[in-house]
């Protein structure tokens, strides 16, 4: 029982201490983007290898909806 009460009080203390930081962060505007918007501009053609090693060329997908998902692998 004592451990449960202590953990609740610790959690409450953390939340109360973070409240001013959260309130102050809400008032700050987002920074301007470093890269200009590419909205409405054509995508440059590129070729990549997929996970199985086959080449993927973006120009072969013209007229189709394409979702590009870039991720960083940690291997």
VMD Tcl script that builds the backbone (N, CA, C; Angstrom):
set m [mol new atoms 225]
animate dup $m
set s [atomselect $m all]
$s set {name element resname resid chain x y z} {
  {N N UNK 1 A 0.827 -1.193 0.000}
  {CA C UNK 1 A 0.000 0.000 0.000}
  {C C UNK 1 A 0.871 1.257 0.000}
  {N N UNK 2 A 1.936 1.235 0.810}
  {CA C UNK 2 A 2.818 2.401 0.886}
  {C C UNK 2 A 3.475 2.668 -0.461}
  {N N UNK 3 A 3.861 1.616 -1.170}
  {CA C UNK 3 A 4.501 1.763 -2.469}
  {C C UNK 3 A 3.550 2.379 -3.478}
  {N N UNK 4 A 2.296 1.998 -3.457}
  {CA C UNK 4 A 1.303 2.555 -4.375}
  {C C UNK 4 A 1.097 4.033 -4.085}
  {N N UNK 5 A 0.998 4.413 -2.812}
  {CA C UNK 5 A 0.821 5.826 -2.452}
  {C C UNK 5 A 2.049 6.642 -2.823}
  {N N UNK 6 A 3.222 6.061 -2.634}
  {CA C UNK 6 A 4.439 6.781 -2.964}
  {C C UNK 6 A 4.544 6.983 -4.472}
  {N N UNK 7 A 4.224 5.971 -5.252}
  {CA C UNK 7 A 4.329 6.111 -6.691}
  {C C UNK 7 A 3.310 7.123 -7.211}
  {N N UNK 8 A 2.131 7.196 -6.616}
  {CA C UNK 8 A 1.154 8.204 -7.015}
  {C C UNK 8 A 1.643 9.606 -6.685}
  {N N UNK 9 A 2.253 9.769 -5.533}
  {CA C UNK 9 A 2.736 11.095 -5.155}
  {C C UNK 9 A 3.915 11.519 -6.027}
  {N N UNK 10 A 4.760 10.582 -6.405}
  {CA C UNK 10 A 5.880 10.884 -7.297}
  {C C UNK 10 A 5.346 11.272 -8.664}
  {N N UNK 11 A 4.376 10.528 -9.165}
  {CA C UNK 11 A 3.771 10.844 -10.451}
  {C C UNK 11 A 3.111 12.213 -10.424}
  {N N UNK 12 A 2.408 12.521 -9.361}
  {CA C UNK 12 A 1.766 13.824 -9.227}
  {C C UNK 12 A 2.810 14.938 -9.180}
  {N N UNK 13 A 3.914 14.720 -8.479}
  {CA C UNK 13 A 4.971 15.730 -8.407}
  {C C UNK 13 A 5.596 15.963 -9.781}
  {N N UNK 14 A 5.772 14.911 -10.561}
  {CA C UNK 14 A 6.333 15.059 -11.906}
  {C C UNK 14 A 5.376 15.838 -12.795}
  {N N UNK 15 A 4.104 15.502 -12.748}
  {CA C UNK 15 A 3.117 16.209 -13.567}
  {C C UNK 15 A 3.024 17.686 -13.194}
  {N N UNK 16 A 3.041 17.995 -11.906}
  {CA C UNK 16 A 2.961 19.386 -11.463}
  {C C UNK 16 A 4.210 20.154 -11.869}
  {N N UNK 17 A 5.370 19.507 -11.838}
  {CA C UNK 17 A 6.598 20.202 -12.219}
  {C C UNK 17 A 6.680 20.412 -13.728}
  {N N UNK 18 A 6.057 19.549 -14.518}
  {CA C UNK 18 A 6.081 19.705 -15.968}
  {C C UNK 18 A 5.003 20.645 -16.486}
  {N N UNK 19 A 4.015 20.956 -15.708}
  {CA C UNK 19 A 2.912 21.800 -16.157}
  {C C UNK 19 A 3.368 23.175 -16.637}
  {N N UNK 20 A 4.231 23.911 -15.918}
  {CA C UNK 20 A 4.667 25.223 -16.434}
  {C C UNK 20 A 5.437 25.119 -17.750}
  {N N UNK 21 A 6.198 24.062 -17.929}
  {CA C UNK 21 A 6.952 23.876 -19.172}
  {C C UNK 21 A 5.994 23.641 -20.336}
  {N N UNK 22 A 4.965 22.840 -20.104}
  {CA C UNK 22 A 3.994 22.557 -21.160}
  {C C UNK 22 A 3.205 23.812 -21.524}
  {N N UNK 23 A 2.848 24.611 -20.533}
  {CA C UNK 23 A 2.103 25.845 -20.798}
  {C C UNK 23 A 2.972 26.831 -21.563}
  {N N UNK 24 A 4.236 26.959 -21.198}
  {CA C UNK 24 A 5.136 27.889 -21.882}
  {C C UNK 24 A 5.415 27.432 -23.311}
  {N N UNK 25 A 5.480 26.132 -23.551}
  {CA C UNK 25 A 5.782 25.628 -24.889}
  {C C UNK 25 A 4.627 25.838 -25.849}
  {N N UNK 26 A 3.414 25.922 -25.362}
  {CA C UNK 26 A 2.261 26.108 -26.235}
  {C C UNK 26 A 2.238 27.494 -26.853}
  {N N UNK 27 A 2.809 28.483 -26.205}
  {CA C UNK 27 A 2.762 29.848 -26.709}
  {C C UNK 27 A 3.805 30.146 -27.775}
  {N N UNK 28 A 4.788 29.277 -27.950}
  {CA C UNK 28 A 5.861 29.545 -28.913}
  {C C UNK 28 A 5.439 29.111 -30.311}
  {N N UNK 29 A 5.715 29.933 -31.318}
  {CA C UNK 29 A 5.364 29.537 -32.692}
  {C C UNK 29 A 6.344 28.489 -33.216}
  {N N UNK 30 A 5.881 27.741 -34.212}
  {CA C UNK 30 A 6.753 26.767 -34.847}
  {C C UNK 30 A 7.815 27.489 -35.663}
  {N N UNK 31 A 9.017 26.931 -35.774}
  {CA C UNK 31 A 10.051 27.570 -36.593}
  {C C UNK 31 A 9.702 27.468 -38.077}
  {N N UNK 32 A 10.223 28.401 -38.871}
  {CA C UNK 32 A 9.992 28.365 -40.307}
  {C C UNK 32 A 10.726 27.169 -40.910}
  {N N UNK 33 A 10.144 26.535 -41.924}
  {CA C UNK 33 A 10.834 25.411 -42.546}
  {C C UNK 33 A 12.129 25.852 -43.205}
  {N N UNK 34 A 13.127 24.983 -43.152}
  {CA C UNK 34 A 14.432 25.282 -43.734}
  {C C UNK 34 A 14.435 25.093 -45.248}
  {N N UNK 35 A 13.518 24.263 -45.758}
  {CA C UNK 35 A 13.461 23.945 -47.177}
  {C C UNK 35 A 12.191 24.573 -47.748}
  {N N UNK 36 A 12.275 25.249 -48.889}
  {CA C UNK 36 A 11.062 25.823 -49.465}
  {C C UNK 36 A 10.083 24.725 -49.884}
  {N N UNK 37 A 8.814 25.065 -49.916}
  {CA C UNK 37 A 7.782 24.098 -50.252}
  {C C UNK 37 A 7.910 23.638 -51.703}
  {N N UNK 38 A 7.701 22.352 -51.908}
  {CA C UNK 38 A 7.716 21.787 -53.254}
  {C C UNK 38 A 6.307 21.498 -53.733}
  {N N UNK 39 A 5.322 22.069 -53.071}
  {CA C UNK 39 A 3.928 21.828 -53.418}
  {C C UNK 39 A 3.637 22.305 -54.831}
  {N N UNK 40 A 3.042 21.431 -55.628}
  {CA C UNK 40 A 2.676 21.772 -56.992}
  {C C UNK 40 A 3.796 21.604 -58.005}
  {N N UNK 41 A 4.971 21.207 -57.565}
  {CA C UNK 41 A 6.102 21.029 -58.481}
  {C C UNK 41 A 6.255 19.545 -58.802}
  {N N UNK 42 A 6.732 19.222 -60.023}
  {CA C UNK 42 A 6.906 17.802 -60.351}
  {C C UNK 42 A 8.047 17.174 -59.543}
  {N N UNK 43 A 7.891 15.900 -59.275}
  {CA C UNK 43 A 8.911 15.168 -58.526}
  {C C UNK 43 A 10.034 14.767 -59.475}
  {N N UNK 44 A 11.286 14.996 -59.119}
  {CA C UNK 44 A 12.381 14.551 -59.987}
  {C C UNK 44 A 12.434 13.025 -60.035}
  {N N UNK 45 A 12.801 12.500 -61.189}
  {CA C UNK 45 A 12.876 11.050 -61.355}
  {C C UNK 45 A 14.086 10.511 -60.594}
  {N N UNK 46 A 13.927 9.341 -60.003}
  {CA C UNK 46 A 15.036 8.687 -59.322}
  {C C UNK 46 A 14.846 7.182 -59.390}
  {N N UNK 47 A 15.913 6.465 -59.129}
  {CA C UNK 47 A 15.906 5.007 -59.117}
  {C C UNK 47 A 16.489 4.534 -57.795}
  {N N UNK 48 A 15.792 3.605 -57.154}
  {CA C UNK 48 A 16.247 3.014 -55.894}
  {C C UNK 48 A 16.123 1.506 -55.979}
  {N N UNK 49 A 16.782 0.827 -55.075}
  {CA C UNK 49 A 16.607 -0.612 -54.956}
  {C C UNK 49 A 15.598 -0.880 -53.851}
  {N N UNK 50 A 14.686 -1.843 -54.119}
  {CA C UNK 50 A 13.734 -2.190 -53.080}
  {C C UNK 50 A 14.356 -3.220 -52.137}
  {N N UNK 51 A 13.549 -3.730 -51.209}
  {CA C UNK 51 A 14.086 -4.630 -50.191}
  {C C UNK 51 A 14.600 -5.941 -50.780}
  {N N UNK 52 A 14.061 -6.329 -51.922}
  {CA C UNK 52 A 14.525 -7.576 -52.536}
  {C C UNK 52 A 15.668 -7.351 -53.516}
  {N N UNK 53 A 16.105 -6.112 -53.696}
  {CA C UNK 53 A 17.234 -5.808 -54.564}
  {C C UNK 53 A 16.857 -5.399 -55.979}
  {N N UNK 54 A 15.553 -5.430 -56.311}
  {CA C UNK 54 A 15.118 -5.013 -57.640}
  {C C UNK 54 A 15.105 -3.491 -57.720}
  {N N UNK 55 A 15.351 -2.969 -58.920}
  {CA C UNK 55 A 15.372 -1.521 -59.113}
  {C C UNK 55 A 13.947 -0.986 -59.227}
  {N N UNK 56 A 13.699 0.127 -58.561}
  {CA C UNK 56 A 12.418 0.819 -58.627}
  {C C UNK 56 A 12.674 2.182 -59.254}
  {N N UNK 57 A 12.012 2.452 -60.365}
  {CA C UNK 57 A 12.160 3.717 -61.060}
  {C C UNK 57 A 10.850 4.492 -60.910}
  {N N UNK 58 A 10.915 5.695 -60.408}
  {CA C UNK 58 A 9.706 6.468 -60.167}
  {C C UNK 58 A 8.965 6.793 -61.458}
  {N N UNK 59 A 9.675 7.008 -62.552}
  {CA C UNK 59 A 9.010 7.364 -63.805}
  {C C UNK 59 A 8.143 6.217 -64.338}
  {N N UNK 60 A 8.393 4.994 -63.924}
  {CA C UNK 60 A 7.563 3.868 -64.373}
  {C C UNK 60 A 6.195 3.873 -63.691}
  {N N UNK 61 A 6.020 4.685 -62.679}
  {CA C UNK 61 A 4.758 4.758 -61.947}
  {C C UNK 61 A 3.908 5.959 -62.350}
  {N N UNK 62 A 4.264 6.627 -63.426}
  {CA C UNK 62 A 3.546 7.833 -63.852}
  {C C UNK 62 A 2.062 7.537 -64.047}
  {N N UNK 63 A 1.206 8.398 -63.502}
  {CA C UNK 63 A -0.236 8.246 -63.596}
  {C C UNK 63 A -0.841 7.446 -62.459}
  {N N UNK 64 A -0.016 6.873 -61.594}
  {CA C UNK 64 A -0.492 6.095 -60.452}
  {C C UNK 64 A -0.239 6.877 -59.173}
  {N N UNK 65 A -0.982 6.561 -58.131}
  {CA C UNK 65 A -0.723 7.148 -56.814}
  {C C UNK 65 A 0.439 6.396 -56.179}
  {N N UNK 66 A 1.415 7.135 -55.697}
  {CA C UNK 66 A 2.608 6.531 -55.107}
  {C C UNK 66 A 2.827 7.136 -53.733}
  {N N UNK 67 A 3.015 6.297 -52.739}
  {CA C UNK 67 A 3.352 6.740 -51.397}
  {C C UNK 67 A 4.787 6.340 -51.138}
  {N N UNK 68 A 5.648 7.317 -50.920}
  {CA C UNK 68 A 7.054 7.041 -50.634}
  {C C UNK 68 A 7.269 7.088 -49.130}
  {N N UNK 69 A 7.854 6.061 -48.597}
  {CA C UNK 69 A 8.124 5.974 -47.170}
  {C C UNK 69 A 9.608 5.704 -47.001}
  {N N UNK 70 A 10.336 6.704 -46.558}
  {CA C UNK 70 A 11.773 6.572 -46.327}
  {C C UNK 70 A 11.998 6.344 -44.842}
  {N N UNK 71 A 12.785 5.371 -44.517}
  {CA C UNK 71 A 13.097 5.118 -43.124}
  {C C UNK 71 A 14.588 4.846 -43.000}
  {N N UNK 72 A 15.065 5.036 -41.803}
  {CA C UNK 72 A 16.483 4.819 -41.548}
  {C C UNK 72 A 16.648 3.451 -40.894}
  {N N UNK 73 A 17.403 2.614 -41.518}
  {CA C UNK 73 A 17.672 1.303 -40.944}
  {C C UNK 73 A 18.866 1.372 -40.010}
  {N N UNK 74 A 18.833 0.590 -38.961}
  {CA C UNK 74 A 19.913 0.591 -37.978}
  {C C UNK 74 A 20.665 -0.723 -38.032}
  {N N UNK 75 A 21.190 -1.072 -39.161}
  {CA C UNK 75 A 21.966 -2.304 -39.264}
  {C C UNK 75 A 23.276 -2.046 -39.922}
}
mol reanalyze $m
mol bondsrecalc $m
mol representation Tube
mol addrep $m
